[in-house]
Amino acid sequence: MTTPEPDAPGDGPATASPVEEAGGGDRLRRNGKWTDLAAVLSFVVLGLWIAGRLWWDPGSGVRDNRSDQSQFEWMMAHGARVVTHFAYPFHSDRMNVPDGVNLMANTSVLSISLPMTPITLLFGPRAAFLLFLTLGMIATATAWYFLLSRVLILARGPAWLGAGFCAFAPAMVSHANGHPNIVSQFVVPLIIWRTLRLADAGRWLRNGLLLALVIVWQAFLNLEILLMTAIGLGVVVGALALARPALRSRVRSFLAGLAVAAVVAGLLLAYPLYVQFFGPGAYSGLSSLIRGYSSDLASFVAYSRESLAGSPRTAAGLAKNPTEENSFFGWSLVVLVVALVWWLRRSAVVLALAGLGLLFAVLSLGREIRFAGHGTGVPGPWAALENLPILHSVVPTRWALAITPIVGVLLAYGAERARELARTRPVARPQIRFATATVLTMALLPILPTPLPVVQLDPVPTFVTSGAWRPYVAGGRSVVTLPLPDTNYAEPLRWSAATRLDMPLARGYFLGPDTRPSAEPPKVALFTAPPRPTSSFFATIRRTGAVPPITPQSRVKAVDDLRYWRAGVVILGPHEHEMELRRGMTELTGIQPTFTGGVWVWDVRKLTD
């Protein structure tokens, strides 16, 4: 096993004690196993504490991000469909009929949805989503714990502290509002571990293959996190190679293993990435609006709304939405991290991590630096990078998310250095322990996570669960829902997921190319299909509650759009503007709806023939 060099805090295993030399090692190892078990159980408790309200109420959903929950339930159902129907994994025709959706260009999470197929089939897509979310946080903490305690720090207490922060920091809890693919970072410690093992002499082929496999695993979980991990590892490993001449003797084995990993991962991902960037439904970067999502400079010392000391008031104006509070660390923790870096400044690892964290923080500021909710007019470095290939698909504020594991590792290093000081200075041991506990409490208590807020969801209509829609979609037709699904209204995806995607939808909530001639730049990503007259008509009703004027031309366009969507039936479920939506569709088509199975139903097959 590769261990840190002597100038890093907590380097190398401690010298064996007389008890171990006398045969007490077995007892200590048994005690260590109980400590490991206690650590993992504490992570389970924290994960259930955060997601507990969702588990307690089967009819609830994530309050602050219902759309993404619906999308991920749909994705879990897609993974099950790949297994049960041998569906093509990288593209689906079950949403956005007739064009379909490029799932490699979206968060398809195949590395999770495929193995979780039994859960999805037995208990439904909501249960699969919730298990994905909860186990993702627990597994992330557990993976970091074993990396820190076995490879980086070699001490269980500091490892527990660092791992807990890596998995349950404010940014991670913020993303728990509907982003299970982002809170599930348990592959990242595996990538770090396997990268460090590349330096082992004589095992470059085996280690390269293993690294390639975990890279591929992460690629089908979240490519954004993989990109940040690769950049972070590159910076830290490069800094260590420059600072520690003794490591250079291992360069040949490291580069050989890295080459194997690159070739194997490249071969395994070549076709999926081709589909993502060049296949049907591929897009060219995020829109200018989304690329404007940046971290406010004031947010780094503010408290997240999901923290003990935080609230919607403390986070107001500092983040685009409750799911993207990536940079909320709070005053006390920022001061502690700066102090730790200064205290441990002789360590090349610490300096590399500090530089990397500063780099990510600067990139997260976006194209224009903002302070306290206002633009400063000062351009950020991201302005020169945001249009580059690959980077044009990164949300700038998420660079700050990568600071969380950096802080977690620094906390572990600092706790281990304090532990070593207490061990080597028995006279001052009580004072050192008291000071350490006091400082950590002051820094971490305000950011302890609070349970995710939930909201009661409308049950899936009986018309959907009973299969009453099936006769209407015979011959390749689709179901049109009112309003049509998009980023602000994704309930129909949850309905389709409940049918295991048997119910095909017109339009949807996904990232796809803007194919309109006016798109600038061409094929930039939209969070749905390009608007059509009828989808815009009903989006207006959803937003305003008012029915736009209906003309003979709008009726002709409505029929054209229904034919384009291959509509067999239009349905309207519970909605705050139900009356207006019903009146709009009735006047557009001239068809009187019937109320059955909890929805209003328009049979439009004669119109679309």
N, C-alpha and C positions, 0 to 999 in steps of 0.2 A: 504494500500500500504506500502511495506517495504521501509524505508528510511535509508540512511547511518547514521553511528554513528557520534557523535559530533566532532571527531578528523579529519573527512574527509572534504576537502574543499567544501564549498557550501552545507553543510548538512542542511537538513530540510527546510521547507518553511520559508520564511522571515516573521517576525512579521507583522501582519496586520497594514497598515497605517491608519491614521485618516480619510483619504478619503474613504478607504474601509469601515471603521466602520460607517461612516456617510451615507453609501449607494452608494458609488462610485464603489463598487466591480463589478457590472454588466458592467459598462463602461470599467473597466480594463479588464474584461474577454472578452468583445467584441474586444477590442484592441489586446488582446492576440491571438484571432482567426485570426485577420488580419495579425498579425506577423507570425503565423503558415503558413498562405496561402502564404505570401511573401517568407518565407523560402523554401517551397516546389516549388514555381515557380522559385526560383533561382536555385534549383537543376535541374529542367527541362531545364532551359537555359544552364546550364553546360553540361548536358547530350547531348543535341542537338549540342552544340558547339564541343564536342569531336567526335560525330558520324555524324556531319552534312554533310560532303562530301559524305558519303555513301547514305544519304537520298537525296541529291541534284542530284546525277547521278545514275539512276536506273541500268546502265550497269557496275557499278564499284564494286570492291571488296576490302577486306583488303589487302593492298600491302604486308605486312610483314608476312602474315600467310594465304595464300590462301587455303592451304590444310585443316586447321581446319575449315575454313568457309564452305568448301564443306562438311566436315564431319558433322558439326552441321546442315546444311541444310538437309542432309540425315536423321539425327536424328529427326528433326522436322517433316519430312515426315513420319517417322516410327510412331511417336506418333499419327499422323492423321490416319495412317493405322490401328493402334490398335483400334481406335474408329469406323472407317468406315467398316473395314473388320474383326473385332474381332480377329486380329492377336495376337499371343502370345507375350506379351510385353518384355520378358526377353531374347529372342533369336530370330534371324531372319535368314531366308534362302534367303533373297533378295540380299545379298552380300556374297562374298567368296563361291560361289557354288563350290562343293556340300556340304561343311562342315558347312557353316553358321557362324554366329558371336554371341558370348556370350555378350549380350548388358548390362547385369549387371556388367560385368567386363570391360565395356567401359563407356563413358560418355553419357548415354542414355537420361538423363534429363527428365525423364517421368513426374516429378511433374510440368514441364513447358510445354512440348510438348503436353500432353493430353489436358489440358484446353485451349491451343492455337490452337486446331484443326480447329475451324472456320476461324481463320486468315490464316492458312496454306492452307486450301481448297479454300478460296475466293481470296487470294492475292498471294499465292505461298510460297514455303519454304524460298526464300530469304527475303521476307517481314517479315516472322515469325522470322527468324534469327535476322534481324535488329531490330525488335521490342523487341525481347528478350534481345539483347545486350543493347539497349538504356534504356528501362524501368528497366533493371536490375540495372544499375548504379543509376538511379533516385530513385527507390524503396529502394535501399540500403541506400542512403543518408537520405531518409525520415524516414526509420525505426530507424536508429541511432539517428536522430533528436528527435523523440518522446521518445525513451528510455532515452536519456540524459536529455531532458527537463522535462520529467514527472517522472522519477525514480531515475536517478543517480545524476544529477546536479541541477535540478529544476530551471533552468534559461535558457531562450530562446536564448539569444545572444551567450553565450559560447557553448550551445548545437549545434547551427548552425555552429559554427566554427569547432567543433569536428566532427560533422556528415559530413560536406563537405570534411574534410580530409579523413575520413574513406572510402568514396566512390570515391574520385577523386584524391587520392594520386598517385605519380608516379608509384608505383607497380600496382595499379588498372588500370591505363590508359595503362600501358604496356600490361596487360592481355586483355584489350579491343581489342587488335589485334587478334581477333578470339577465345577468351575464354569467351563466355557469361556466362557459368556456374560458372566461378570463380569470375567475377565482380558482379554477382548476389548474394550478401551476405545478402540480406534483412531478411533472416530467422535467422541469427545469433543473432541480437538484440532480436528477439522474444524468442529464446532459453535462452538467458541471463535473460530476464524479467521473463519468466516462472520458471526458476531455482531459482531466488530470491524469488518468491512467494511461493515456497515450504515451507518456514519457517512460513507462516501464520497459526496460530492455528486453528484447526477444519476443515481445507479444504484440507487435505493431499490427499484425493482420487480425488477430482476434479482437483486440481493443478497437481497431478501426471499424470492424463489422458491428460490434455492439453499439458504438457511438452512432453509426448510421441508422440502426434500428430505432433508437430513442429519438433521433432527429425526425425520422419519418412519422413516428407516433405523435410528436408534438405538431408536425405539419398538418395533420388531420384533426388537430384540436384547436390550434390558433396560430396562424402564421405571424401575426404581429408580435406575439410574445417570443416566438422563435427568432425573429429578426433582432429584437432587443437583447435576447440572451446571447446571440452570436456576437453582436457588437460589444457587449459587456465582457464576454470571455476574451475577445480579441484584445481589448484594452488592458485587462488585468494580466493576461498571460504575457503580452508584450512588455508590460512594465516589469514583471518579474524577471523576464529573460534579460532585460537591460540592467536590472539592479543586482542580480545574483549570478555572478559568473559561474558558480558551481553548477547551475542548471543547464548551462550551454552544452555540457557533455551529453545531455539527453535529447538534444535537438533532432538528431537523425531519426531516432525512434519516434519522437513526437510527430515530425513532419511526415514520416512514412504512414503512421496510423491515421493522421489527418487526411492524407491523400486517399487512403482506402475509404474512409468515412465519406469524403466528398464524392468519390466516384460511385460508391454503392448507393448513397442517398440520392445522388443525381439521377442514376438509372431508375430507381424505384419511383421517384417523383417526376420524372421527365414527362410522362403522358398526362398525369393529373394537372401539372403546372401548364402544360400546353393547352389543355381544356380551359383552365382558369383565365389565361391571358389571350388566347386566340380562338377558343371555341365559341359556339352559339351562346349569346347572352353575356359575352365578356365586355367589360367596360374599361375605360382608360382613366383611372384615377378618380378620387372623390371630388364632389362639387366644391366650389370655392367657399360656400357656406360652411360645410363640414370641416374643411381644412382651416377654417377660421376658429375652430374650437381649440382654445389655448388656455394655459394656466395663468391665472391672475397672480401678479407678484405678491399681493397681499394674502393670497390663499395659503401660502406655505406656513404662515404663523397663525392661521385661523383654525377653528375646530369644525370638523365635519358634522353634518346634521345627525349622523348615525353614531356619534361619539357621546360619551357620558356628559362632557362639558359643552357639547354642541347642540344646535337647534337650527331650524330653517332660518332663524334670524342671523345666527353667526355665519351662515354660509350664503346669505342673500347676496346676489350679484357677483359672486366670486367663481361660480361654475355654471356651465350651460344647463345642466340638469342634475338631479340627485344621483344619477348613475355615473357621473364623470367627475366626482370629487377626488381627483387623483393626487392632489398636491397638498392636502390638508394634514399637516403634522402638528401644529400648535406651537406656541412660543416655547414652552418648557422643553419639548423634545428637540426642537431646533437648537436651543442653547446647549443641551446635553450632547448632541451629535458634534457640534463644533468643538466642545470641550474634549470629547473623546478623540477626535482627530488630532487635536493639539497634543494631548497626553500620549498618544500612541504613534506620534509622527515619525519615530525611528523605524517603523514597520513599513516595508515596501508594499505589503498587501493593503494596509490601511490607507496609505497615500494614493495607491491606485484606485481603491474604492471611492475615496473622497473626490478624486478628480473625475471619475466616471459619474458619480452622483451629480456633481456640478455641471458636467456636460449635459446630462439628461434634463436637469432643471432648466438650463438655458434653452435647450431645444424645445422644451414644453411651452415656453413663452410665446411661441408662434411667430407670425410674420410681423406683429406689432406688439410691443410690450404694453400690458395693461396693469393699472394699479387701482385697487379699490373700485373696480367696475368701470373705470374710465380709461380710454386710450391715451397714451402719452405722446404719440407721434414718433416714438423712437422705434426704429425697425429692429426686429430680432434676427438672429442668424438664420432662423428657419426660412425667412423670406428668400434666401439664396438657394435653399435646398428643396422647397416644397414641390417644385415642378419636375424634379428628377424622377426617372423611372423607379418604381417600387416605393420611393418615399412619397409619391403623390397619392398613395393609398393609405397613408398613416394619418391618424387623427393626432395632431400635435400634442394635445394635453396628455395623451397616454404615455408620452416619454416620461412624465413624472411618476407614472405607475411603476416604472422600473427602478425608481429610487427606493421603494419599499423594501425589497430584499437586500439592497445595499445597507440600509439602516439596520435591518435585522441582523446582518452579519457583523456590523460594527458594534451593536449592542452585545452580541455574544462575545466578541473579542474583548470588549471593555469589561464585561462581567468576569471573564476568565483572568484578565490581568489583575482585577481586584481580588479575585480568589487566590491567585498566586501570592499577592502581597500579604494577605491575611495568613497564608500558610507559612511564609518565610519570616514573618514578624509577629510571633506569638504574643508579645507584650501589647502591641497595638491592635490585635485581632478584633476585640469587641468594637473598638471605635471604627475600624475599617468596615466591618460588616454593617454597623449601624448607619454609617455614611452612605454605603452602597445602597442599602435598602431605602433610605430616605430619598436619595437622588432618583432612583428608579421609580419610586412611588410618585414623586412629584411630576416626573416626566410622562409616565404611562397611565396613571390613574385618570387624567382628564380624557384620554382617547380610548378608554375601554369601550368595546362595542355594545350597542343596544339592539334589541330584537328588531328585525325588519318590519316596517309597517305594512299591513295587509288591507285588502278591500274585498268585499263580498262580490263574487262573480255571478253573473246570470248563468243558470244551468244550460247545458247544450239542449236546444229545442228537441222535442220528441220527433218532429218531422225529420230531423237529421239522424237521431239515434235509432229510429225505427226502420230506416231505409226507405221511407216513403218517397224520397227524391229519385230513387233508382230508375223508375220508368222514364223519367224526364231526360236522363243523360244517355239513353241508349243511342248507339250510332256515333259516339264520340262527342256528344254535346257536353256543355258545362253548366254549372250552377252560378248564377249571378246573384250576389248578395247586395242588399241596400243597408247602409252605403257600401260602395265597393271598397274592398280592403286596401289599406295603405299604411304608412308609418303611424298614423294617428288613430286608426281603427283596424285592428287585426283580429277581432273576434272570430271571423270566418275561418281563419287558419286553425283555431282551436276546435272548431266544429269539424273541419276536414280531418284533423288529427284523430278525433274521436271515432271516425269511420275507417281508420288505418289508411287514410288517403284515397279510399275508394271514391270519395266525392270530389270531383275535379272543380277547381275554382277559376273564374275569370279574374284577372289581375291578382294582386296579392301584396304582401309586405316582404320585400327582398331588395337586394342591390342589383340593378340592371342598367344597361346603357340607355342614355337619352338619344334616341335615333331621329329626333326632329331636326330639320335643316337648320334651325336657329340655335341648336345646342353649341355652347362655347365653353370649353373646347369640345370637339366632336366625341361622341360616345362617353361623355362624362357620366358618372354613376348617379342614378336616381334611386330613391328609396321606394320605388314601385315602378310599374310600367309607365311609359310616356302618357300624359293625359290625353283622353279623348273627350269629345264634347259631352257625352252622357256621364262619364265619370266626374268631370268637372261640375256638371249640373248638380249631381247629388252631393259632391263635396261641399258645394256652396250651401246646400240645405243643412248639411251636418254642422257646418261652422256657424251659420247665422240663424237657422230655424225659419228662414223665409224661402218660399218657392219662387225661383226666377221666372220671368215671363216665358210662356210657352207659345211658340209660333209654329206654323206649318213646317218651317225649315228645321226647327229643333226636333219635331216628330220624325222627320225623315232621317235626321242624323241618329236619333235613338234607335231606329230600326237597323240602320247601317251598322251601328256599334254592336247591337245584339247579334247580328249576323257575323260580325267579325269575331265576337267571343264564342260563337257557336252555341249560343244560349238555348237551353231547353226549358229552363224555369228561372224565374226571379223570385227570391224570397226576402222577406223583411222580418227580422226578429225584434226583440225588445230594444227600444231606443228612445232617448229623450225627445227626439223629433219624429217620432213614429207617424203621427198624423200627417205632417208635411211631406215626409218621404213617400207615404202611401198615395197621397193626392198627386204628387209629382209623377210617379210611375203610371198611375191610372190615366192621367191626362196625356202623357206622352204616348202611350200604347193603345189607349181606348179599350183596354181589357180590365174588367172588374175582378179584383182579387177575391180569393176565398181564404178564410182563416182556418187553418188545420195544423195540428201538432205544434202549437205555440208560435206559428209564423204566418204571415200573409203570403199567399202564393199566387203568382201570375204565370199561367201556362202560355209561353210565348213560342211554342213550336210551330204554330201556323205562320207566325210572323217571320221566323227565321228559315223556314223552308224555302 
